[in-house]
Amino acid sequence: MLVKKRVAQDLRESQRTRLDSDAARGSMLKESAAFPEVCPEVLLSRDPEACPFCSLDMRRALLANEAALALRDGFPVNSGHTLIVLRRHVASWFDATRDEQLAILELLDLVKEELDRTLAPAGYNVGVNVGAAAGQTVPHLHVHVIPRFPGDVDDPTGGVRLVIPERGNYRRAGHVPRGPRSREP
């Protein structure tokens, strides 16, 4: 157990050093005893069947703080689709500590600033899926930050309400928005 704990500590140190080398990322790191210890067993996992967020390649991190990190979604629904992933393995927002939730919200603001600067979206959808009934496919807390652009769907009315498509648009009952029509060459 001591070896696993030391490896986890070394991993956190190497992550901190790598992120500190980039001034923008280094400024996001903060020490706090309020964040629970990250589970060493989870950090050491390299099994493809294991949680994909517990075995992330830290080089994918765009931004990070002591409790969470932000990276581009591997299956984006729009350009710039970003995930904010809690470092500690818990299934949902409601399992996270208040300090962890605040750390995620801190990164949410920073992700928005970065996306505003690089992509200049016209809006955002921000969401958390909790449980299989809500569409959660990876039982590890992560927040979706989805930039929105004019024309990315024919009618965005209802926004996050469209998780149940036929009930989402309260102005046009039963309307399910479609993505932009592809143009024939």
Contacts in CASP RR format, 6 or more apart in sequence:
PFRMAT RR
TARGET T0000
AUTHOR 0000-0000-0000
METHOD contacts of the structure
MODEL  1
MLVKKRVAQDLRESQRTRLDSDAARGSMLKESAAFPEVCPEVLLSRDPEA
CPFCSLDMRRALLANEAALALRDGFPVNSGHTLIVLRRHVASWFDATRDE
QLAILELLDLVKEELDRTLAPAGYNVGVNVGAAAGQTVPHLHVHVIPRFP
GDVDDPTGGVRLVIPERGNYRRAGHVPRGPRSREP
4 40 0 8 1.000
4 41 0 8 1.000
4 44 0 8 1.000
5 40 0 8 1.000
7 40 0 8 1.000
7 43 0 8 1.000
7 44 0 8 1.000
8 37 0 8 1.000
8 38 0 8 1.000
8 39 0 8 1.000
8 40 0 8 1.000
8 43 0 8 1.000
8 44 0 8 1.000
11 43 0 8 1.000
12 38 0 8 1.000
15 58 0 8 1.000
15 61 0 8 1.000
15 64 0 8 1.000
16 29 0 8 1.000
18 58 0 8 1.000
18 59 0 8 1.000
19 25 0 8 1.000
19 26 0 8 1.000
19 28 0 8 1.000
19 29 0 8 1.000
19 61 0 8 1.000
19 64 0 8 1.000
20 26 0 8 1.000
20 29 0 8 1.000
24 63 0 8 1.000
25 61 0 8 1.000
25 63 0 8 1.000
25 64 0 8 1.000
28 63 0 8 1.000
28 64 0 8 1.000
28 65 0 8 1.000
28 107 0 8 1.000
28 110 0 8 1.000
29 64 0 8 1.000
29 65 0 8 1.000
29 66 0 8 1.000
30 65 0 8 1.000
30 66 0 8 1.000
31 66 0 8 1.000
32 66 0 8 1.000
32 67 0 8 1.000
32 99 0 8 1.000
34 97 0 8 1.000
34 99 0 8 1.000
35 66 0 8 1.000
35 67 0 8 1.000
35 87 0 8 1.000
35 88 0 8 1.000
35 97 0 8 1.000
35 99 0 8 1.000
35 100 0 8 1.000
35 103 0 8 1.000
36 88 0 8 1.000
36 97 0 8 1.000
36 100 0 8 1.000
38 87 0 8 1.000
38 88 0 8 1.000
39 88 0 8 1.000
39 89 0 8 1.000
42 50 0 8 1.000
42 51 0 8 1.000
42 54 0 8 1.000
42 89 0 8 1.000
43 54 0 8 1.000
45 51 0 8 1.000
45 54 0 8 1.000
45 55 0 8 1.000
46 55 0 8 1.000
47 55 0 8 1.000
51 89 0 8 1.000
51 138 0 8 1.000
51 139 0 8 1.000
51 140 0 8 1.000
52 138 0 8 1.000
52 140 0 8 1.000
53 85 0 8 1.000
53 89 0 8 1.000
53 138 0 8 1.000
53 140 0 8 1.000
53 142 0 8 1.000
54 89 0 8 1.000
54 140 0 8 1.000
56 69 0 8 1.000
56 71 0 8 1.000
56 85 0 8 1.000
58 69 0 8 1.000
60 71 0 8 1.000
60 72 0 8 1.000
61 69 0 8 1.000
61 70 0 8 1.000
61 71 0 8 1.000
62 69 0 8 1.000
62 70 0 8 1.000
62 71 0 8 1.000
62 72 0 8 1.000
62 82 0 8 1.000
62 111 0 8 1.000
62 114 0 8 1.000
63 69 0 8 1.000
63 70 0 8 1.000
63 107 0 8 1.000
63 110 0 8 1.000
63 111 0 8 1.000
63 114 0 8 1.000
64 70 0 8 1.000
64 107 0 8 1.000
65 103 0 8 1.000
65 106 0 8 1.000
65 107 0 8 1.000
66 87 0 8 1.000
66 103 0 8 1.000
67 86 0 8 1.000
67 87 0 8 1.000
67 88 0 8 1.000
67 99 0 8 1.000
67 100 0 8 1.000
67 103 0 8 1.000
67 104 0 8 1.000
68 84 0 8 1.000
68 85 0 8 1.000
68 86 0 8 1.000
68 87 0 8 1.000
68 100 0 8 1.000
68 103 0 8 1.000
68 104 0 8 1.000
68 107 0 8 1.000
69 84 0 8 1.000
69 85 0 8 1.000
69 87 0 8 1.000
69 107 0 8 1.000
70 82 0 8 1.000
70 83 0 8 1.000
70 84 0 8 1.000
70 85 0 8 1.000
70 107 0 8 1.000
70 110 0 8 1.000
70 111 0 8 1.000
70 145 0 8 1.000
71 82 0 8 1.000
71 83 0 8 1.000
71 85 0 8 1.000
72 80 0 8 1.000
72 81 0 8 1.000
72 82 0 8 1.000
72 83 0 8 1.000
73 80 0 8 1.000
73 81 0 8 1.000
73 82 0 8 1.000
73 83 0 8 1.000
73 144 0 8 1.000
77 146 0 8 1.000
78 146 0 8 1.000
78 147 0 8 1.000
78 148 0 8 1.000
78 149 0 8 1.000
78 152 0 8 1.000
79 119 0 8 1.000
79 147 0 8 1.000
79 149 0 8 1.000
80 115 0 8 1.000
80 119 0 8 1.000
80 146 0 8 1.000
80 147 0 8 1.000
81 144 0 8 1.000
81 145 0 8 1.000
81 146 0 8 1.000
81 147 0 8 1.000
82 111 0 8 1.000
82 115 0 8 1.000
82 144 0 8 1.000
82 145 0 8 1.000
83 142 0 8 1.000
83 143 0 8 1.000
83 144 0 8 1.000
83 145 0 8 1.000
84 104 0 8 1.000
84 107 0 8 1.000
84 108 0 8 1.000
84 111 0 8 1.000
84 142 0 8 1.000
84 143 0 8 1.000
84 145 0 8 1.000
85 140 0 8 1.000
85 141 0 8 1.000
85 142 0 8 1.000
86 96 0 8 1.000
86 100 0 8 1.000
86 104 0 8 1.000
86 140 0 8 1.000
86 141 0 8 1.000
86 142 0 8 1.000
88 96 0 8 1.000
88 100 0 8 1.000
89 140 0 8 1.000
90 96 0 8 1.000
90 100 0 8 1.000
90 140 0 8 1.000
90 141 0 8 1.000
91 130 0 8 1.000
91 131 0 8 1.000
91 136 0 8 1.000
91 139 0 8 1.000
91 140 0 8 1.000
91 141 0 8 1.000
92 128 0 8 1.000
92 130 0 8 1.000
92 131 0 8 1.000
92 136 0 8 1.000
92 139 0 8 1.000
92 141 0 8 1.000
93 101 0 8 1.000
93 128 0 8 1.000
93 130 0 8 1.000
93 141 0 8 1.000
93 143 0 8 1.000
94 130 0 8 1.000
95 141 0 8 1.000
96 104 0 8 1.000
96 141 0 8 1.000
104 141 0 8 1.000
104 143 0 8 1.000
108 126 0 8 1.000
108 143 0 8 1.000
108 145 0 8 1.000
111 145 0 8 1.000
112 124 0 8 1.000
112 145 0 8 1.000
115 121 0 8 1.000
115 124 0 8 1.000
115 145 0 8 1.000
115 147 0 8 1.000
119 147 0 8 1.000
121 147 0 8 1.000
121 148 0 8 1.000
121 149 0 8 1.000
122 148 0 8 1.000
122 149 0 8 1.000
122 150 0 8 1.000
123 147 0 8 1.000
123 148 0 8 1.000
123 149 0 8 1.000
124 145 0 8 1.000
124 146 0 8 1.000
124 147 0 8 1.000
124 148 0 8 1.000
125 144 0 8 1.000
125 146 0 8 1.000
125 148 0 8 1.000
125 159 0 8 1.000
125 160 0 8 1.000
126 143 0 8 1.000
126 144 0 8 1.000
126 145 0 8 1.000
126 146 0 8 1.000
127 143 0 8 1.000
127 144 0 8 1.000
127 145 0 8 1.000
127 146 0 8 1.000
127 160 0 8 1.000
128 141 0 8 1.000
128 142 0 8 1.000
128 143 0 8 1.000
128 144 0 8 1.000
129 135 0 8 1.000
129 136 0 8 1.000
129 137 0 8 1.000
129 144 0 8 1.000
130 136 0 8 1.000
131 139 0 8 1.000
134 163 0 8 1.000
148 156 0 8 1.000
151 179 0 8 1.000
151 180 0 8 1.000
152 179 0 8 1.000
152 180 0 8 1.000
153 177 0 8 1.000
153 178 0 8 1.000
153 179 0 8 1.000
153 180 0 8 1.000
154 177 0 8 1.000
154 178 0 8 1.000
154 179 0 8 1.000
154 180 0 8 1.000
155 169 0 8 1.000
155 172 0 8 1.000
155 175 0 8 1.000
155 177 0 8 1.000
156 177 0 8 1.000
157 168 0 8 1.000
157 169 0 8 1.000
157 170 0 8 1.000
157 171 0 8 1.000
157 172 0 8 1.000
157 177 0 8 1.000
158 168 0 8 1.000
158 169 0 8 1.000
158 170 0 8 1.000
159 168 0 8 1.000
161 167 0 8 1.000
161 168 0 8 1.000
161 169 0 8 1.000
161 170 0 8 1.000
162 168 0 8 1.000
162 169 0 8 1.000
162 176 0 8 1.000
162 177 0 8 1.000
165 174 0 8 1.000
165 176 0 8 1.000
165 177 0 8 1.000
166 173 0 8 1.000
166 174 0 8 1.000
166 176 0 8 1.000
167 173 0 8 1.000
167 174 0 8 1.000
169 175 0 8 1.000
169 177 0 8 1.000
END
